[in-house]
Amino acid sequence: MARYENIPVIVVLAIVGIAMFQLNQVVPRFADDYCRSLLDADFISVLNIVWGEYFSWTGRFPVQMTLYYAFSSGDTGLSLFNLLNALAFIGAVLLAVRLPGPLRPSVQLLVLVLYLALLWFTPHRLGELVLWKTGAIQYFWGVVLAAWIMKVVVDEVIWDRRRAQGLVVVALFGVACVIVGAWLENIAGAVAVVWLLVMNVQLRLGRRSSQLVWAGLVGWLIGTALLVLAPGNYERADLIGYLDSPFERILQAVERIFHYLHPAWLGAYLCFGILWRICWSPSIAPVFRRQLLTSLVFAAMAVASVISLVAAPVASWVGRVFTPFEVFMTFAVMAFFPTPVVGELLRSRWRYPLAGLLAGLMVAVMIDFDQHFRIYAEVHDQQEVRDRLVELARANGTPPIRVELPALVVGARSTASGTINEGRLFARDIGASVGSWKNACYAKAFGVDEVALAR
């Protein structure tokens, strides 16, 4: 029977993946998505655009390549995005299950559902971070990839687990770290600082790090250098200008940390700490120490991801840049999950309240998911109608082609009033002015001259 114990966990992961794929299918493109939608794009043309942007706008070349190919490949590119974004979501959930160390299947299921609820409910703007296509690629994917890379380091340094050290594995890991290290500025800075600190502690303790970890660190620093030193970052900084002094940036960073520090994380830490204390025994001390250190590593990356914005050429304080902080913090919380304690509770009469908690969290997530799926499905149908209007105008009109489109209705709100960005809902629509950058991107993606919201 032991070989069947993991089936419930696998089934739940499969359901989560399928549900996220279906949700991604009905979330339409918004704003920046259209800016990267090119007509008749090929590999060379995209490469030339990204190369030019590296010197004129941004050093995030892995992100830009991914965005252009996803949105310039028609339905195939969008379907591939939907699949990869669902896999990224599963990857985040699976990582949370793996962080607390080896778990019994029943404990794995509890951790899985608890983390799923944390990830779904606690980020301030999950719709912008995970469901909006550009937001997911730029921010969520980078955080998940970086977290998995840091898990390799944590496994070796804290948990004393050594992986295969073959030359091919080491080289591939190094290349992966170059790519992810160049993904996003505050992810790159946060991971670089924490990785160097961890390695310094390792050396001071007289312990040798493996070739895999060293190759990863070198690759990460190369990727970070390629990102941070890109001429485009400083061209953009000169264009936008520095709005705040370093002191003002530090104050903003501290304020943002407290603003985005969700009460649920603090409550979970408190509950976990109480459980560790109540059931304390010398036998669980080594596990406690390792889980605490793992949690501190991810919490340090979360804080460092905000502090690193102070040194960014252009310090943007919009909500989505705090995705690394929020997601790293959810990992930090789950890394502290009292696995040996809960394992014992599941063998006692406490298994019934825990099963009730698990069921309640699943029902809450499912109800909220269903509500938002219905809203996005309605928006998707509205967007398809608008797309057909544009296609019809392009086919039958004579230049210059100007199209007026109805505003989207998202739940009970209209996008004519501006961007909708609350919790799991996100919609950034075109405006009434044809001169808006969002309108220009939309028109260019469909090959017409001008689009605007109907007045």
N, C-alpha and C positions, 0 to 999 in steps of 0.2 A: 504493500500500500504506500510505502514511502515515496515511490516514484510518481505517484499521483497527487502528492501534497501541494505541489506548486501550481496545479491546474487552476484553482480560483484566482491566483495572482495573475497568471497568464491571460485568463479570460477577461478580468477587469481591465488589464492593460490593452487588450485587443478592442474592447468596447470603447475605451477612452480614445484610442487611435481612430477608430471608425467614426465616432461621434465628432471628433475634431476635424477630420477630413470632410465630413458632410457640412459642418459649420463653415469651414473655409470656402467650400463650394458656393455658398449663398452670400458670403460677404463680398460686395462688389469692390471695384477699384475706386480709390479716392485720391484726389489732389496729386501728390508726388508720384503716385503710381503711373499716371498718364505722362508725366514729364520724362519717364524712362521708357515710354512706349514708342518705338521707332518703326516706321513703315519701311519695309524692304531692308531690314538690318541683316548683316552677316557678321561673321567672327571678326574680320579685319576692320570693318567700320566701327564696331563696338570697341575693339581694342584701341583704335585711334582716338575715339571719344574719351575713353577712360584715361589714356595717356595724356591727352590734352588737359583733362580736369585735374590730373595729378600736379600739373604745373600752374593751374589757374584757379582751382577751387578747393579740392580736398585730396588728402592722401589715402583715403579709405578705398584703395583699389580693389581688394577682394569683394567688398560690399557693392561697389559700383558695377563691377563685372556681373555679379549675381543679379542685381536689380535690372540691368539692361537686358540680359538674356531672358530673365523671367517674364518681363513685360513686352518684349519684342518678338516673342515666339508664338504669338496667338494663343489659342486654347491649349496647345501642348505645354507651353511655358507656364500658364496659369495652373493647369492640372498638376504639373510637376511641383510648383510651389505649394499647392494644397497638400500634396503628399508629404513633402519635406517639412512643412510647418507642423503637420500632425506628428511626424517622427520627432521633431524638436520638442514638442510638448511631451510626448512619451519619454523622450530622453531625459527631460527635467524630472519627471515623476520617478523614473527608474533610478536616476542618480540619488534622489532623496531616499529611496529604499536601500541603496547600497552604502550610503555615508555612515550610518551607525554601526557598521561592521556586520559580521555574519548573523543572520536572523532566521528563526524558525518561520515556516510558511505562514502560520497564523499571525505572527508579529509583522511579517512583511505586508500582509494584507491591511493590517491596522495602520502601519506607517504610510502605505500607499494612499489610502483613503484620507487620512489626516492631511497629508501633504497636498493632495488634490484639492481639498477644501481651502487650505492656506493659499495655494497658487491661484485659485479661482476667485476668491473673495477679498484677499488682503491688498493686492496692488491697487493703487488709486485709479489707474486708467488701463485696465487689462485690455480693453478694446483697441486702444492705440498701440499697446506694446506687443500684443500677441495676434490679434485678429486683423488689424490693418496690415496690408501686405508689406509696404515699405518699412513700417515700424518693426514688424516681426524680423525681417531680414537684417535691418541695421542694428537692432538692439537685442531682441530676444535670442536670436540664433547665436550671436556673438557671446552672450552671457552663458548659454548652455554649453557651447563648445569650450569656452574658457574654464568653466566649472569642471568639466570632465578631464581636461588637461591637468588642472590642479589636483584632481583626485588621484592621478598617477603619482604626483609628488607626495601627497599626504599618505597614500598607501605605503610608500617606501620609507618616508621619514618618520611617520608617527606609528603606523601599523606594522612596520618591519616586513612588508610584503615586496618581494622582488619579482619583476616580470621578465619575460624573455628578453635576452640582450643581443639577439642576432643583429648583424649589420644592417639588414634591410629594415627591420623593425625600428632600430635607432634612427636611421635616415628618414624614414617616413614620419616618425614622430617629430623629428626636427623640422621637416618641411611643414607639417601641420601647424606647428607652433609659429613658424614664420607667417603663415596665412592668417591665423587667428590673432596673432600679436599685432597685425596691421588692420584689424577689423574696426575698432572704435577706440578713441583716445583714452577715455577714462577707464575702459576695461584694460587696455594695454598698460597704462600707468599703474593701476591698482595691482594687477597680477605681478608685474615686474617687481614692484616694491616688496610685496609679501613673499614672493618666490626668493628674492635675494635675502630677505630676513631669515626665512626658513633654512636656506642653504648655509647662512652664516652660523646659525645655531647648530646645524649638523656638523660643521667643521670644528666649532669650538668644543663639541662633545667628543671630538676625535673619531667621528664616524665618516666613512667614505661614501660618497654618493655614486650611483651607478652611471654608466655611460648614457643610458636612456635619459636620466634626469638632467645631466649636463648638456646633452644635445638639445633637449627641450628648452633649457634656459637660454642657451646661445641662440637658438632659433627664435625664441620669443623676443629677445633683445634686438635681434636683427629686424624682425617684423615691426617692433615698436619704433625703432630708429627710422625705418622706411616710412612709417606713418607720420611720426612727429616732425621729421625734417622735410617733409614734402613742401616744395615751394608754394603749392596751391593754398596751403593753410594760411600762410602769411600774406598771400595776395588777398585772400578772403578777409583776413583780419584788417588789412589796410582799407578794404572797401567798406566794411561794416564799422570799423573803429572800435577802440577800447572804451567801453561805457563805464567801467568801474575801476577804482583803484585796487591794488592788491589787498589792502586792509578791508575794503568793502566786500571783496570776493570772499575773504575768509569768514566774515560775519554771515554772508549769505550761505556759505557752505554749512556752517554750524546750524543755522536756522533751518536749512533744508533737511538736514539729518534728523532733527527733532520733529519736523513736520511730517516726514515720510515714515517715521518710526511707528509702525502700526501697533495698537494696543494688544491685538491678538498675539503678536510675537512675544511681547513681554509677558502676557498671561501664560502662554505655552512654556516659556522659560521658567516661570515661577512654578507652574504645576510640575514640570519635569524635575526641577530642583527639589521640590517637596518629596516627590516619589523617591528620588535618589537618597534623600536624607532618611526617610522613614524606613526604608528597606536596606540601609547601609550595612555592609559587612566587608571584612578585609578581602574576601574572595572577589568582589566586584570592583575593587579599587583600581586594578590595571585597566579594565575596560572603561571605567569612569574617566580616568586620566586621558586616555586616548580619544574618547569621544569629546571631552571638554576641549582638548587641543585642536581637534578637527573643527569644532564649532568656532573656536576663536580665530582660526585661519580664515574661514569664510566670512565671519563678522568683520575681520580686519580688511578683507578685500572689499566688503560693502562700504565701510567708512572711507577707505582709500579711494574708491571710485568717485566719491563726492569731493574729497579734498583735492584730488588731481585736477578737478575743473578749475581750481584757482590758478594753475600754471598754464592752462590751455590758451592758445593764441586768440581764440574767440570763445569766451566763456558763455555758453548758452545755458540758461537756467529754466528752460521749458521742461514740462513734466517728464517727457519721454527719456531725457538724458539720465534720469534717476532709475531707469530700468535695472542697471547693474546693482544698485544699492538694494532695491526691493527684492530682486530674485536671489542675490547672494544671501540676503538676510533670511529668506525662507529656507535656504539650504543650511544656514548656520543653526537655525532653530531645530531642524530635523536631525542634524548631526548630534545634538545633545539628547535625543530621545532615549529614555531610560530602558534600553532593550532587555537587560537581564531582569530588571524589576517587573516589567510588563510581561515578560515570558513566564515568570512565576505567578503573576496575577491571573493569567489565562488558564492556569491549571487549577485555580481556586474558584470559589463562588463568584468572584469579581468578573469572571468571563462573561456573565450575562449583562451587567451594566456596560462593559466595554463593547459587547456585540450591539447593544442598543445605541451606543454612541456612534459606532461605525455605520449602522443603518441610518441613523438620523442625519449624519453628514452626507451620506450618499444621496438620500432623498432630497436634502436641501440643494445640493449641487445639480441634481437632475431636474428639479423644478425650475431653478434659475436658468439652467442651460436651455430648457425647452422654451421658456419665455423669450429669451434672447434669440434663439434659433428662429422662432416665428417672426420676430421683428425684422431680422436680417433677411429672411426669405421674402418678406413683403418689399423691402428696399431693393432686393435683387430684381424682383419683377418690375418695379418702377424703373430701375436703371436699364433693363432690357428694352422697355418701351422707349426710353430716351435714346438709347443707342440706335434703335430702328429709325427714329425720327431724323437723327443725324445722317445715317446711311442713305435714307431716302432723299434728303436735301442735297447730299453730295452727288447722288446719281442723277437727279433731275434739275438741279440748279445750275446757274451760270455764275462764274466768278464776278465779284467777290461773294462767297457763300456765307451768309449770316444766319444762324439758327437760334431760336429762342426755345428754351426747355423749361418744363415745369420743375419746381423745387421738389426735392425728395421729402417724404414724410417718414420720419423715424419714430416709431411709437406714436406719441401724441404731439410730436414737435416737428416743425418744418425747418429745413436747412436754409430757408430764406432768411432766418434770423441769425445765421452764422454757424460755426462749427459746433457739433455736438460731441462732447468728450467727457463721459461720466461712467465710471465703472467699466462694465462690459460693452457699453455702447460707444461707437465712434463713427462719425460721418463728417467729412470735410468736403463740402460741395463747391461748385463754381458759384460766382456771385453775379450781381446784376450788371456790373461793369465789365465790358469786353477787355479792358486793359489789365484786369487782374491776372497774375501769373498762373493761377489755377485755371482760369478760362483759356489762357493762351496754350497751356499744356494739353488741355482737353481737346481744343480745336486742332492742334498739331497732330495729336494721336489719331484723329479721325480724318485728317486731310481736308479740313474745311478752314475758312478764313477766320470766322469769329463765332463764338457761342456765348450765350448769356442767359440768365434766368429770366423767365417771362415776368413782366411786372404786373 
